[in-house]
Amino acid sequence: MRESNIVAAKAVADAVRTSLGPRGMDKMISSPKGEVVITNDGATILKQMEVSHPTAKMLVDLSASQDVEAGDGTTTVTVIAGSLLGAAEKLLRQGIHPTVISESFLVASRKSDEVLRAMSVPVDLSDREQLIKAASTSLNSKVISNNASLLAPLAVDAMLSICDTNSTNVDLRDIAVVKKLGGTIDDTELVRGLVFTQKASHAAGGPTKVVNAKIALIQFCLSAPKTDIEQNVVVSDYSQMDRILKEERKYILDMCKKIQKSGCNVLLVQKSILRDAVNELSLHFLAKMKILVVKDIEREDVEFISKTCGCMPIANVETVHAEKLGKADLVQEETTSEGKIVRVSGVPGAGKTVTLLCKASNKLVLDESERSLHDALCVLRCLVKKRFLTPGGGAPEMQVSYQLSKWANSLEGMQQYCVRAFAEALEVVPYTLAENAGLDAIEVVTALRNKHAAGESAAGINVRKGKVTNILEESVVVPLLVHTSAISLATECVRLILKIDDIVVTR
């Protein structure tokens, strides 16, 4: 039973293994609905995979928890877990008890943490260059790696604009990533304000540019009310029909007048599922009142808009007052190569929130650039949480592996054996990096091992040059948190799988 669990989990790890590192391959995922995703983000691949084996699902959850904890290293954590399971399998075959293996792995994981801390380099948040290096390293392994030099500074500037040097955490919800088809990735920009991908509703000839905007965000509908129950109204003559239409006009006009009275000149209308949020008639009245309307605002964006513009969401027409309105210097509709956007600039909350406007030529690239930017922002968040950097390119794993092997000699009995197996299993990361880059993996890993034995803890695999170099000089750096959480989470998952000896199916 235990072996089948290990085989199932290893199969999942092998599926993502080829996508590790800057020269890793990408996966094309096709859903039953015909949607296509191209990515090499471990968490995304595993999320989209249809996994039925309960143990294999644990690896999917593992990459998801790494995504929450660090945001990057989702492929690494899965590959390490798969390799540790392989090591555990060999130990089990030799007759070592699962509990002994599990305890030894825990000890080794704690020791790994110490080794990683010892080799890390402190980082200062005011050192912009250092932060760009860390963001570039994260982006270099993505589909959009060619644009890393442009996107990395954008991610750093976005992060620095919402946090200061004393912050201990960053809320990524304060950075909105807005996607718009058209143009290339090079057109991606940082906007200190808001961007709506919808166009302004000017069906009735409303304005498309407002200076000194007073912004109202409404959550009610500007259309004729509907009854709560199914009802039929029979209209028998023209005068009745006329009366109904008159009432509707009067009802909507009153609402529009109340909005105008508050001094509002830009109206944001939340999407409604019950009935039309705005109709032709209300748009006509609002256009006459010179109010710019942006409709179909998503519910999840409301909090971000309120924070940025300083407005309060209004749920009832009676409560539309001047003090609930937000301010902006300029609200303007802009034409892009693929449609229109509405840009809000000069907002009071510009220091609290920021928007990244992503552009790309097709939807697949657009989605992947959003995911990549998210990873880069997560890397920077890791640095805010734990201000230490470690070298990349398989250097930390190799250093941990070497130090653990050395430390294992001082241990006794079965523990020594298990810690050594743990140390060897970590070599999978540099091995896979070399393999994916088309290098002779055994030769490169041996050269790397020799370097670390000689005391060069920053030696790593330089994929571009195809040899082992000092990876810090190449500016390949990864936050400490990514590595520490990857090893501790992978160990935790493996220990859990080792302890399972039976699966009971309930009905």
ABEGO torsion letter per residue (X at the ends): XAAAAAAAAAAAAAAAAAABEAABBBBBBBBAAGBBBBBABAAAAAAABBBABAAAAAAAAAAAAAAAAAGBGAAAAAAAAAAAAAAAAAAAAAGBBAAAAAAAAAAAAAAAAAAAAAABBBBBAABAAAAAAAAAAAAAABAAAAAAAAAAAAAAAAAAAABBAABABBBAAABBBBBBBEEBAAABBBBBEBBBABBBBAAAGBBABBBGBBBBBBABBBBBBBBABBBBBBBABAAAAAAAAAAAAAAAAAAAAAAAAAGBABBBBBBBAABBABBAAAAAAAAAAGBBBBBGBBAAAAAAAAAAAGBBBBABAAABBAAABBBBABBBBBBBABEBBBBBBGBAAAAABBBBBBBBABAAAAAAAAAAAAAAAAAAAAAAABBBBBBBGGAAAAAAAAAAAAAAAABBEAAAAAAAAAAAAAAAAAAAAAAAAGBBAAAAAAAAAAAAAAGBAABBBBAAAGBBBBAAAAGBBBBAAAAAAAAAAAAAAAAAAAABABBBBBX
